[in-house]
Amino acid sequence: MPVRLVALLALLVLGCAHSPPPPAGPRVLAGSAQIQRAEATVELTLRYQVREGSALEISGELRGGGSGSVGAVAVELRPEGFELADPPIWTAEVAAGEAASHTWKLRPLAEGIARIEVRHGLAGGDLDGSTTAAFRVDADAIRLCATADCAGEAP
C-alpha cells in the first residue's frame, strides 16, 4: 500500500512538472470595471498578450449595456519601465449592445520590473478608476507578476 501511495505522488509531481504552457492569446489583466449613468452601463475589460521580440500588448474592450449610453469613456495607460508606441489615451463611446476596443503596444526599456497603471472614467472628467499591473522583464521573456513576485522592487 505505501508503495502505491509513493508511486501516485511521484506521478502527480511529474505530471505537474510537465504541464502544458498556458494557451496562446490574450489573457485577462484584471477584473472588469463598470461605469454607470442612469440606465446605461459600460464594462471595461483589460487583457494583455506577450508578443515575439519582447513586445507587450495591452488591450481594452468597452461593452455597452442597459439602455442608451453613458457618454464617451476615456482609458489611459501610464507605463513605468515600458516605452509606449501609441498615444496613451483612448476615448470611445458605446451604446447598449455595442462594443469597441483598442490595443496599445509597449516595449520594455530594461530588464527588471515594469509597471502599467490603467486609469479610466468618463471623458472630460476625472479618470478615477484605476488598475495597476507589474511585469517581470527578462532577456527572453515578459511575464505578469503574481502578488508577491515583484513586491518592493522598483521599476
C-alpha positions as CSV (number, residue, x, y, z in Angstrom):
1,M,0.0,0.0,0.0
2,P,2.7,2.6,0.9
3,V,4.5,1.8,-2.5
4,R,1.3,2.7,-4.4
5,L,1.0,6.0,-2.5
6,V,4.6,6.9,-3.3
7,A,4.1,6.0,-6.9
8,L,0.9,8.0,-7.1
9,L,2.7,11.0,-5.6
10,A,5.6,10.7,-8.0
11,L,3.3,10.6,-11.0
12,L,1.4,13.6,-9.7
13,V,4.7,15.6,-9.2
14,L,6.0,14.6,-12.7
15,G,2.6,15.4,-14.2
16,C,2.7,18.9,-12.8
17,A,6.3,19.5,-13.8
18,H,5.4,18.8,-17.4
19,S,2.1,20.6,-17.6
20,P,1.5,22.3,-20.9
21,P,2.1,26.0,-21.1
22,P,-0.9,28.3,-20.8
23,P,-2.9,28.8,-24.1
24,A,-1.6,31.4,-26.5
25,G,-3.6,34.6,-26.9
26,P,-4.7,37.5,-24.8
27,R,-5.2,36.9,-21.1
28,V,-7.3,38.9,-18.7
29,L,-5.1,41.6,-17.0
30,A,-7.5,42.4,-14.2
31,G,-11.2,42.0,-13.4
32,S,-13.6,44.2,-15.4
33,A,-14.7,47.6,-14.3
34,Q,-18.1,49.1,-14.8
35,I,-19.2,52.7,-15.4
36,Q,-22.9,53.5,-15.0
37,R,-25.0,56.6,-15.7
38,A,-28.8,56.3,-15.4
39,E,-29.9,53.1,-17.2
40,A,-26.7,52.8,-19.3
41,T,-23.6,50.9,-18.3
42,V,-20.2,50.3,-19.9
43,E,-18.0,47.4,-18.9
44,L,-14.2,47.7,-19.4
45,T,-12.2,44.5,-19.8
46,L,-8.4,44.7,-19.9
47,R,-6.2,42.0,-21.4
48,Y,-2.5,41.5,-22.1
49,Q,-0.5,39.5,-24.6
50,V,3.2,38.9,-24.9
51,R,4.4,39.1,-28.5
52,E,7.6,37.8,-30.0
53,G,10.5,40.2,-29.9
54,S,9.9,41.4,-26.3
55,A,6.7,43.3,-27.1
56,L,3.7,43.6,-24.8
57,E,0.2,44.4,-26.0
58,I,-2.4,45.8,-23.6
59,S,-6.0,45.9,-25.0
60,G,-9.1,47.5,-23.6
61,E,-12.6,46.5,-24.6
62,L,-15.7,48.5,-23.9
63,R,-19.2,46.9,-24.0
64,G,-22.3,48.9,-23.6
65,G,-25.2,47.5,-21.6
66,G,-28.5,48.7,-20.2
67,S,-30.2,51.3,-22.4
68,G,-28.7,54.3,-24.0
69,S,-25.1,55.4,-23.5
70,V,-23.1,56.7,-20.5
71,G,-21.2,59.0,-22.9
72,A,-17.6,59.0,-24.0
73,V,-15.3,56.9,-21.8
74,A,-11.5,57.6,-21.6
75,V,-8.9,54.9,-20.9
76,E,-5.3,56.0,-20.2
77,L,-2.1,53.9,-20.0
78,R,0.6,55.1,-17.7
79,P,3.6,52.8,-18.1
80,E,6.8,52.7,-16.0
81,G,9.7,50.8,-17.5
82,F,8.0,50.4,-20.8
83,E,8.1,52.6,-24.0
84,L,4.6,53.2,-25.3
85,A,4.4,53.4,-29.1
86,D,0.9,54.8,-29.2
87,P,-0.9,57.8,-27.7
88,P,-1.6,56.9,-24.0
89,I,-5.3,57.9,-24.1
90,W,-8.1,56.2,-26.0
91,T,-11.6,57.6,-26.0
92,A,-14.7,55.8,-27.2
93,E,-18.5,55.8,-26.8
94,V,-20.6,52.7,-26.9
95,A,-24.3,52.4,-26.6
96,A,-26.2,49.3,-25.3
97,G,-25.3,46.3,-27.3
98,E,-22.2,47.9,-28.9
99,A,-18.5,47.2,-28.3
100,A,-15.2,49.0,-29.1
101,S,-11.6,48.0,-28.5
102,H,-8.2,49.5,-28.6
103,T,-4.7,47.9,-28.3
104,W,-1.5,49.6,-27.0
105,K,1.9,48.3,-28.0
106,L,4.7,48.5,-25.4
107,R,8.4,47.6,-25.4
108,P,10.4,47.2,-22.2
109,L,13.2,49.7,-21.5
110,A,15.3,47.3,-19.4
111,E,15.3,44.0,-17.6
112,G,13.7,44.0,-14.2
113,I,10.2,45.1,-13.0
114,A,8.0,47.3,-15.1
115,R,4.5,48.5,-14.2
116,I,1.5,49.7,-16.0
117,E,-1.3,51.8,-14.5
118,V,-4.6,51.9,-16.4
119,R,-6.9,54.8,-15.5
120,H,-10.4,55.1,-16.8
121,G,-13.6,57.2,-16.4
122,L,-15.9,59.5,-18.2
123,A,-14.1,61.6,-20.8
124,G,-13.6,65.2,-19.8
125,G,-13.8,64.2,-16.1
126,D,-11.5,62.6,-13.6
127,L,-10.2,59.2,-14.5
128,D,-10.9,57.9,-11.1
129,G,-10.9,54.2,-11.9
130,S,-7.5,52.5,-11.7
131,T,-5.8,49.1,-12.3
132,T,-2.1,48.5,-11.8
133,A,-0.1,45.5,-13.0
134,A,3.5,44.6,-12.7
135,F,5.6,42.6,-15.2
136,R,8.9,40.9,-14.8
137,V,11.1,41.6,-17.8
138,D,13.9,39.1,-18.6
139,A,16.2,38.9,-21.6
140,D,13.9,36.3,-23.2
141,A,10.5,36.8,-21.6
142,I,7.9,39.1,-20.1
143,R,5.6,37.7,-17.5
144,L,2.9,39.1,-15.3
145,C,4.0,39.2,-11.7
146,A,2.0,37.3,-9.1
147,T,1.1,39.2,-6.0
148,A,4.4,38.6,-4.1
149,D,6.7,38.1,-7.1
150,C,7.5,41.8,-7.5
151,A,6.6,43.4,-4.2
152,G,9.0,46.0,-3.1
153,E,11.0,46.0,-6.4
154,A,11.2,49.4,-8.2
155,P,10.7,49.6,-11.9
